Amino acid sequence: MQKIDWEKKYLVAVSGGPDSIFLLSSLISDKNFKHDNFIVCHVNYNYREDSRIDQKIVEEICESNKIKLEIRILNEDYSNLGDNFENFARVKRYDFFLEISKKYKNFNTVLIAHNFNDLIETFLIQKQRKNIVDFWGLKETTFYKELIVFRPILDLKKSEIMKFLEVNKIDYAIDSTNFDEKFLRNKIRKEINEKDFGQILKQIISENEELTKNNDIAQNYLKNHSSDFHIYIKDIGKLSEKTQQIVIAKFLLKSEIGRNLAKSKKAIFKEIVKICQSKKPYVIMKKNDVVVLKDFEKVIISDLKTLSPATYSVKNNKAILEKWGPEASERIKNLDLNPDCYITNDYWQIKSKLYYKGKKLTKYYSEKKVGYFERMKNLYILDKYKTIILYIV
Ligand SMILES: Nc1ncnc2c1ncn2[C@@H]1O[C@H](COP(=O)(O)OP(=O)(O)OP(=O)(O)O)[C@@H](O)[C@H]1O
């Protein structure tokens, strides 16, 4: 256990499976081990019939070595989670580790038993899923909020771990579940050979070097060219195609509306990069409830509800309130309108038919250099025959 600072205090995440039991046993058998410096954390999700066995294994090893043990037992209904169980479990687990780290003084690091095989498998899964990632494979040190997450056995192969457990006759639990994420992992596991790990690791290191460079360039671009809702794309063509995709991914990830889009396949970033590169001043893409809009030199992200067209009588306060919110409803009330009037945001319907201040709406806007997003977001008050635009609010 060369990577452990024996003067420090650590939480140890132990599921009861072979990797974390190996980690704990190796710590215990090290000549520098002091039981006061370690607290074991175990989460029992009660997800499997045999979860009690895992907990028991962890309890026994802690008891016989006088190590403090913190257990979180969950009794939740997982039936609605489906494929999301892994993510749910991960959040519950890390929240628990964080909580325990705050409960005790100087326990700001949790040890996680990811091994070399996990690193290689993660990389191959990332490649297969075509995700945009921040880092290829697994990092030795990451952070979960204020908690330091450290992986001290990341360079140990599974075969070495299993051999140690077998030679030392150490008991561990076997995870019998096989949900989505594990399913793909198991498939990849069958296809890889530990002999190839050195070669694959070289590839990971070189891809990470390139990725870090691209990430920095993308981050810098966003810092100077974006807000929460838009990016200025005038200079985006100067970046490489890959970096452009990272710019889009980072932009979506930091915006509340775009976050779910960002979690989808890489194809979505390619699609948005294409939109950026288009010669047309206006392009629109709708995905689920999100709208991505090219508006001259900007790409804007909005929600479908705001932009989808609707027309109501101004008397219909309920519908107005529901569609455009209290602020719009208040602004309309203040105009003291004739109740026969209508309100619409259907720019594309009225743009070349109706006049505002004596000019066709399109002409009025292009003279004022108003972008498409603003045109579609604005509300138009029409007279009772729907022939004239009285106000734009
Ligand atoms: N129920 C648990 N209780 C405590 N620690 C756990 C539990 N499950 C997993 N861990 C810790 O996380 C490590 C990795 O577990 P696993 O591979 O199942 O999770 P993962 O979801 O791939 O990892 P991560 O949660 O770090 O993203 C385990 O070796 C162990 O250190």
PDBQT file of the ligand as one rigid body, heavy atoms in Angstrom, charges set to zero:
ROOT
HETATM    1  N1  LIG A 401     -22.486  -0.567  -1.183  1.00  0.00    +0.000 N 
HETATM    2  C1  LIG A 401     -21.275  -0.019  -1.081  1.00  0.00    +0.000 A 
HETATM    3  N2  LIG A 401     -20.812   0.380   0.128  1.00  0.00    +0.000 NA
HETATM    4  C2  LIG A 401     -19.592   0.947   0.232  1.00  0.00    +0.000 A 
HETATM    5  N3  LIG A 401     -18.754   1.132  -0.791  1.00  0.00    +0.000 NA
HETATM    6  C3  LIG A 401     -19.139   0.766  -2.008  1.00  0.00    +0.000 A 
HETATM    7  C4  LIG A 401     -20.439   0.165  -2.224  1.00  0.00    +0.000 A 
HETATM    8  N4  LIG A 401     -20.550  -0.116  -3.525  1.00  0.00    +0.000 NA
HETATM    9  C5  LIG A 401     -19.406   0.280  -4.103  1.00  0.00    +0.000 A 
HETATM   10  N5  LIG A 401     -18.547   0.806  -3.211  1.00  0.00    +0.000 N 
HETATM   11  C6  LIG A 401     -17.179   1.341  -3.462  1.00  0.00    +0.000 C 
HETATM   12  O1  LIG A 401     -17.067   1.718  -4.826  1.00  0.00    +0.000 OA
HETATM   13  C7  LIG A 401     -16.127   0.872  -5.484  1.00  0.00    +0.000 C 
HETATM   14  C8  LIG A 401     -16.579   0.642  -6.908  1.00  0.00    +0.000 C 
HETATM   15  O2  LIG A 401     -17.777  -0.058  -6.922  1.00  0.00    +0.000 OA
HETATM   16  P1  LIG A 401     -18.550  -0.293  -8.245  1.00  0.00    +0.000 P 
HETATM   17  O3  LIG A 401     -17.573  -0.664  -9.300  1.00  0.00    +0.000 OA
HETATM   18  O4  LIG A 401     -19.693  -1.171  -7.963  1.00  0.00    +0.000 OA
HETATM   19  O5  LIG A 401     -19.088   1.159  -8.412  1.00  0.00    +0.000 OA
HETATM   20  P2  LIG A 401     -19.032   2.192  -9.585  1.00  0.00    +0.000 P 
HETATM   21  O6  LIG A 401     -20.385   2.739  -9.604  1.00  0.00    +0.000 OA
HETATM   22  O7  LIG A 401     -18.425   1.619 -10.797  1.00  0.00    +0.000 OA
HETATM   23  O8  LIG A 401     -17.978   3.215  -8.941  1.00  0.00    +0.000 OA
HETATM   24  P3  LIG A 401     -18.158   4.690  -8.491  1.00  0.00    +0.000 P 
HETATM   25  O9  LIG A 401     -19.237   4.655  -7.477  1.00  0.00    +0.000 OA
HETATM   26  O10 LIG A 401     -16.850   5.104  -7.827  1.00  0.00    +0.000 OA
HETATM   27  O11 LIG A 401     -18.423   5.467  -9.719  1.00  0.00    +0.000 OA
HETATM   28  C9  LIG A 401     -16.090  -0.364  -4.617  1.00  0.00    +0.000 C 
HETATM   29  O12 LIG A 401     -14.925  -1.105  -4.809  1.00  0.00    +0.000 OA
HETATM   30  C10 LIG A 401     -16.162   0.246  -3.242  1.00  0.00    +0.000 C 
HETATM   31  O13 LIG A 401     -14.939   0.845  -2.876  1.00  0.00    +0.000 OA
ENDROOT
TORSDOF 0
